Each structure stands twice: as structure tokens, then as C-alpha cells.
Amino acid sequence: MDRYKLVVNAFLGECKGQGMLIASRGLWNTAQMDM
């Protein structure tokens, strides 16, 4: 989980607005797949 946090933090650091959209979209997709 720490590794995932690092990746997300680095991503947000590079491009805050777009990074956040892509990250939330990825989380949403995995949440839907679990169903």
C-alpha cells in the first residue's frame, strides 16, 4: 500500500489537476470490477 501511495503522490506532484482525475478514475474502475 505504501508503494501505491508513493506512486499517487508522485503523480499528483507532476500534474495536480489531471493526475487527480486519472487517479480517481482508476480507483473507480477497480471498485466497479470488484462488484
mmJSON file of the N, C-alpha and C atoms, coordinates in Angstrom:
{"data_MODEL":{"atom_site":{
"group_PDB":["ATOM","ATOM","ATOM","ATOM","ATOM","ATOM","ATOM","ATOM","ATOM","ATOM","ATOM","ATOM","ATOM","ATOM","ATOM","ATOM","ATOM","ATOM","ATOM","ATOM","ATOM","ATOM","ATOM","ATOM","ATOM","ATOM","ATOM","ATOM","ATOM","ATOM","ATOM","ATOM","ATOM","ATOM","ATOM","ATOM","ATOM","ATOM","ATOM","ATOM","ATOM","ATOM","ATOM","ATOM","ATOM","ATOM","ATOM","ATOM","ATOM","ATOM","ATOM","ATOM","ATOM","ATOM","ATOM","ATOM","ATOM","ATOM","ATOM","ATOM","ATOM","ATOM","ATOM","ATOM","ATOM","ATOM","ATOM","ATOM","ATOM","ATOM","ATOM","ATOM","ATOM","ATOM","ATOM","ATOM","ATOM","ATOM","ATOM","ATOM","ATOM","ATOM","ATOM","ATOM","ATOM","ATOM","ATOM","ATOM","ATOM","ATOM","ATOM","ATOM","ATOM","ATOM","ATOM","ATOM","ATOM","ATOM","ATOM","ATOM","ATOM","ATOM","ATOM","ATOM","ATOM"],
"id":[1,2,3,4,5,6,7,8,9,10,11,12,13,14,15,16,17,18,19,20,21,22,23,24,25,26,27,28,29,30,31,32,33,34,35,36,37,38,39,40,41,42,43,44,45,46,47,48,49,50,51,52,53,54,55,56,57,58,59,60,61,62,63,64,65,66,67,68,69,70,71,72,73,74,75,76,77,78,79,80,81,82,83,84,85,86,87,88,89,90,91,92,93,94,95,96,97,98,99,100,101,102,103,104,105],
"type_symbol":["N","C","C","N","C","C","N","C","C","N","C","C","N","C","C","N","C","C","N","C","C","N","C","C","N","C","C","N","C","C","N","C","C","N","C","C","N","C","C","N","C","C","N","C","C","N","C","C","N","C","C","N","C","C","N","C","C","N","C","C","N","C","C","N","C","C","N","C","C","N","C","C","N","C","C","N","C","C","N","C","C","N","C","C","N","C","C","N","C","C","N","C","C","N","C","C","N","C","C","N","C","C","N","C","C"],
"label_atom_id":["N","CA","C","N","CA","C","N","CA","C","N","CA","C","N","CA","C","N","CA","C","N","CA","C","N","CA","C","N","CA","C","N","CA","C","N","CA","C","N","CA","C","N","CA","C","N","CA","C","N","CA","C","N","CA","C","N","CA","C","N","CA","C","N","CA","C","N","CA","C","N","CA","C","N","CA","C","N","CA","C","N","CA","C","N","CA","C","N","CA","C","N","CA","C","N","CA","C","N","CA","C","N","CA","C","N","CA","C","N","CA","C","N","CA","C","N","CA","C","N","CA","C"],
"label_alt_id":[null,null,null,null,null,null,null,null,null,null,null,null,null,null,null,null,null,null,null,null,null,null,null,null,null,null,null,null,null,null,null,null,null,null,null,null,null,null,null,null,null,null,null,null,null,null,null,null,null,null,null,null,null,null,null,null,null,null,null,null,null,null,null,null,null,null,null,null,null,null,null,null,null,null,null,null,null,null,null,null,null,null,null,null,null,null,null,null,null,null,null,null,null,null,null,null,null,null,null,null,null,null,null,null,null],
"label_comp_id":["MET","MET","MET","ASP","ASP","ASP","ARG","ARG","ARG","TYR","TYR","TYR","LYS","LYS","LYS","LEU","LEU","LEU","VAL","VAL","VAL","VAL","VAL","VAL","ASN","ASN","ASN","ALA","ALA","ALA","PHE","PHE","PHE","LEU","LEU","LEU","GLY","GLY","GLY","GLU","GLU","GLU","CYS","CYS","CYS","LYS","LYS","LYS","GLY","GLY","GLY","GLN","GLN","GLN","GLY","GLY","GLY","MET","MET","MET","LEU","LEU","LEU","ILE","ILE","ILE","ALA","ALA","ALA","SER","SER","SER","ARG","ARG","ARG","GLY","GLY","GLY","LEU","LEU","LEU","TRP","TRP","TRP","ASN","ASN","ASN","THR","THR","THR","ALA","ALA","ALA","GLN","GLN","GLN","MET","MET","MET","ASP","ASP","ASP","MET","MET","MET"],
"label_asym_id":["A","A","A","A","A","A","A","A","A","A","A","A","A","A","A","A","A","A","A","A","A","A","A","A","A","A","A","A","A","A","A","A","A","A","A","A","A","A","A","A","A","A","A","A","A","A","A","A","A","A","A","A","A","A","A","A","A","A","A","A","A","A","A","A","A","A","A","A","A","A","A","A","A","A","A","A","A","A","A","A","A","A","A","A","A","A","A","A","A","A","A","A","A","A","A","A","A","A","A","A","A","A","A","A","A"],
"label_entity_id":["1","1","1","1","1","1","1","1","1","1","1","1","1","1","1","1","1","1","1","1","1","1","1","1","1","1","1","1","1","1","1","1","1","1","1","1","1","1","1","1","1","1","1","1","1","1","1","1","1","1","1","1","1","1","1","1","1","1","1","1","1","1","1","1","1","1","1","1","1","1","1","1","1","1","1","1","1","1","1","1","1","1","1","1","1","1","1","1","1","1","1","1","1","1","1","1","1","1","1","1","1","1","1","1","1"],
"label_seq_id":[1,1,1,2,2,2,3,3,3,4,4,4,5,5,5,6,6,6,7,7,7,8,8,8,9,9,9,10,10,10,11,11,11,12,12,12,13,13,13,14,14,14,15,15,15,16,16,16,17,17,17,18,18,18,19,19,19,20,20,20,21,21,21,22,22,22,23,23,23,24,24,24,25,25,25,26,26,26,27,27,27,28,28,28,29,29,29,30,30,30,31,31,31,32,32,32,33,33,33,34,34,34,35,35,35],
"pdbx_PDB_ins_code":[null,null,null,null,null,null,null,null,null,null,null,null,null,null,null,null,null,null,null,null,null,null,null,null,null,null,null,null,null,null,null,null,null,null,null,null,null,null,null,null,null,null,null,null,null,null,null,null,null,null,null,null,null,null,null,null,null,null,null,null,null,null,null,null,null,null,null,null,null,null,null,null,null,null,null,null,null,null,null,null,null,null,null,null,null,null,null,null,null,null,null,null,null,null,null,null,null,null,null,null,null,null,null,null,null],
"Cartn_x":[0.836,0.0,0.87,1.99,2.89,3.404,3.692,4.19,3.145,1.899,0.803,0.696,0.809,0.739,1.845,3.036,4.18,3.9,3.367,3.067,2.045,1.001,-0.055,0.503,1.309,1.899,2.78,3.586,4.47,3.635,2.562,1.672,1.013,0.479,-0.183,0.816,2.032,3.069,3.383,3.364,3.709,2.603,1.384,0.274,-0.955,-1.102,-2.136,-3.542,-4.033,-5.407,-5.656,-4.875,-5.061,-4.752,-3.675,-3.282,-4.4,-5.066,-6.135,-7.302,-7.631,-8.719,-8.418,-7.201,-6.806,-6.762,-6.234,-6.121,-7.511,-8.422,-9.77,-10.503,-10.236,-10.876,-10.383,-9.086,-8.509,-9.106,-9.249,-9.83,-11.279,-12.0,-13.401,-13.524,-12.62,-12.655,-12.407,-11.442,-11.152,-12.32,-12.968,-14.112,-15.257,-15.481,-16.543,-16.217,-14.958,-14.548,-14.771,-14.584,-14.769,-16.216,-17.14,-18.549,-18.81],
"Cartn_y":[-1.207,0.0,1.257,1.215,2.369,2.681,1.638,1.808,2.532,2.148,2.769,4.25,4.554,5.947,6.771,6.195,6.886,7.224,6.254,6.46,7.581,7.543,8.563,9.941,10.013,11.29,11.859,11.024,11.469,11.956,11.232,11.568,12.925,13.12,14.378,15.524,15.251,16.279,16.767,15.854,16.213,17.034,16.552,17.289,17.154,18.096,18.01,17.769,18.632,18.509,17.221,16.989,15.792,14.533,14.559,13.391,12.938,13.895,13.567,12.914,13.446,12.88,11.445,11.216,9.879,8.91,9.371,8.518,8.118,9.094,8.794,7.887,8.079,7.241,5.803,5.637,4.308,3.613,4.364,3.789,3.386,4.215,3.944,2.67,2.503,1.325,0.052,0.077,-1.112,-1.406,-0.366,-0.553,-1.227,-0.818,-1.416,-2.871,-3.155,-4.515,-5.485,-4.991,-5.848,-6.3,-5.511,-5.872,-6.985],
"Cartn_z":[0.0,0.0,0.0,0.724,0.758,-0.639,-1.378,-2.74,-3.588,-3.43,-4.178,-3.827,-2.525,-2.07,-2.707,-2.768,-3.365,-4.824,-5.543,-6.963,-7.132,-6.335,-6.421,-6.077,-5.013,-4.609,-5.706,-6.317,-7.397,-8.58,-8.85,-9.961,-9.732,-8.534,-8.2,-8.218,-7.79,-7.775,-9.177,-10.142,-11.518,-12.179,-12.103,-12.736,-11.848,-10.939,-9.903,-10.452,-11.301,-11.792,-12.547,-13.601,-14.428,-13.635,-12.863,-12.076,-11.157,-10.541,-9.606,-10.352,-11.507,-12.31,-12.701,-13.181,-13.63,-12.451,-11.312,-10.126,-9.634,-9.548,-9.062,-10.043,-11.333,-12.347,-12.217,-11.951,-11.783,-10.566,-9.465,-8.251,-8.511,-9.234,-9.547,-10.373,-11.355,-12.221,-11.416,-10.5,-9.7,-8.763,-8.262,-7.364,-8.123,-9.353,-10.162,-10.492,-10.765,-11.123,-9.964,-8.728,-7.556,-7.429,-7.937,-7.868,-8.866],
"occupancy":[1.0,1.0,1.0,1.0,1.0,1.0,1.0,1.0,1.0,1.0,1.0,1.0,1.0,1.0,1.0,1.0,1.0,1.0,1.0,1.0,1.0,1.0,1.0,1.0,1.0,1.0,1.0,1.0,1.0,1.0,1.0,1.0,1.0,1.0,1.0,1.0,1.0,1.0,1.0,1.0,1.0,1.0,1.0,1.0,1.0,1.0,1.0,1.0,1.0,1.0,1.0,1.0,1.0,1.0,1.0,1.0,1.0,1.0,1.0,1.0,1.0,1.0,1.0,1.0,1.0,1.0,1.0,1.0,1.0,1.0,1.0,1.0,1.0,1.0,1.0,1.0,1.0,1.0,1.0,1.0,1.0,1.0,1.0,1.0,1.0,1.0,1.0,1.0,1.0,1.0,1.0,1.0,1.0,1.0,1.0,1.0,1.0,1.0,1.0,1.0,1.0,1.0,1.0,1.0,1.0],
"B_iso_or_equiv":[0.0,0.0,0.0,0.0,0.0,0.0,0.0,0.0,0.0,0.0,0.0,0.0,0.0,0.0,0.0,0.0,0.0,0.0,0.0,0.0,0.0,0.0,0.0,0.0,0.0,0.0,0.0,0.0,0.0,0.0,0.0,0.0,0.0,0.0,0.0,0.0,0.0,0.0,0.0,0.0,0.0,0.0,0.0,0.0,0.0,0.0,0.0,0.0,0.0,0.0,0.0,0.0,0.0,0.0,0.0,0.0,0.0,0.0,0.0,0.0,0.0,0.0,0.0,0.0,0.0,0.0,0.0,0.0,0.0,0.0,0.0,0.0,0.0,0.0,0.0,0.0,0.0,0.0,0.0,0.0,0.0,0.0,0.0,0.0,0.0,0.0,0.0,0.0,0.0,0.0,0.0,0.0,0.0,0.0,0.0,0.0,0.0,0.0,0.0,0.0,0.0,0.0,0.0,0.0,0.0],
"pdbx_formal_charge":[null,null,null,null,null,null,null,null,null,null,null,null,null,null,null,null,null,null,null,null,null,null,null,null,null,null,null,null,null,null,null,null,null,null,null,null,null,null,null,null,null,null,null,null,null,null,null,null,null,null,null,null,null,null,null,null,null,null,null,null,null,null,null,null,null,null,null,null,null,null,null,null,null,null,null,null,null,null,null,null,null,null,null,null,null,null,null,null,null,null,null,null,null,null,null,null,null,null,null,null,null,null,null,null,null],
"auth_seq_id":[1,1,1,2,2,2,3,3,3,4,4,4,5,5,5,6,6,6,7,7,7,8,8,8,9,9,9,10,10,10,11,11,11,12,12,12,13,13,13,14,14,14,15,15,15,16,16,16,17,17,17,18,18,18,19,19,19,20,20,20,21,21,21,22,22,22,23,23,23,24,24,24,25,25,25,26,26,26,27,27,27,28,28,28,29,29,29,30,30,30,31,31,31,32,32,32,33,33,33,34,34,34,35,35,35],
"auth_comp_id":["MET","MET","MET","ASP","ASP","ASP","ARG","ARG","ARG","TYR","TYR","TYR","LYS","LYS","LYS","LEU","LEU","LEU","VAL","VAL","VAL","VAL","VAL","VAL","ASN","ASN","ASN","ALA","ALA","ALA","PHE","PHE","PHE","LEU","LEU","LEU","GLY","GLY","GLY","GLU","GLU","GLU","CYS","CYS","CYS","LYS","LYS","LYS","GLY","GLY","GLY","GLN","GLN","GLN","GLY","GLY","GLY","MET","MET","MET","LEU","LEU","LEU","ILE","ILE","ILE","ALA","ALA","ALA","SER","SER","SER","ARG","ARG","ARG","GLY","GLY","GLY","LEU","LEU","LEU","TRP","TRP","TRP","ASN","ASN","ASN","THR","THR","THR","ALA","ALA","ALA","GLN","GLN","GLN","MET","MET","MET","ASP","ASP","ASP","MET","MET","MET"],
"auth_asym_id":["A","A","A","A","A","A","A","A","A","A","A","A","A","A","A","A","A","A","A","A","A","A","A","A","A","A","A","A","A","A","A","A","A","A","A","A","A","A","A","A","A","A","A","A","A","A","A","A","A","A","A","A","A","A","A","A","A","A","A","A","A","A","A","A","A","A","A","A","A","A","A","A","A","A","A","A","A","A","A","A","A","A","A","A","A","A","A","A","A","A","A","A","A","A","A","A","A","A","A","A","A","A","A","A","A"],
"auth_atom_id":["N","CA","C","N","CA","C","N","CA","C","N","CA","C","N","CA","C","N","CA","C","N","CA","C","N","CA","C","N","CA","C","N","CA","C","N","CA","C","N","CA","C","N","CA","C","N","CA","C","N","CA","C","N","CA","C","N","CA","C","N","CA","C","N","CA","C","N","CA","C","N","CA","C","N","CA","C","N","CA","C","N","CA","C","N","CA","C","N","CA","C","N","CA","C","N","CA","C","N","CA","C","N","CA","C","N","CA","C","N","CA","C","N","CA","C","N","CA","C","N","CA","C"],
"pdbx_PDB_model_num":[1,1,1,1,1,1,1,1,1,1,1,1,1,1,1,1,1,1,1,1,1,1,1,1,1,1,1,1,1,1,1,1,1,1,1,1,1,1,1,1,1,1,1,1,1,1,1,1,1,1,1,1,1,1,1,1,1,1,1,1,1,1,1,1,1,1,1,1,1,1,1,1,1,1,1,1,1,1,1,1,1,1,1,1,1,1,1,1,1,1,1,1,1,1,1,1,1,1,1,1,1,1,1,1,1]
}}}
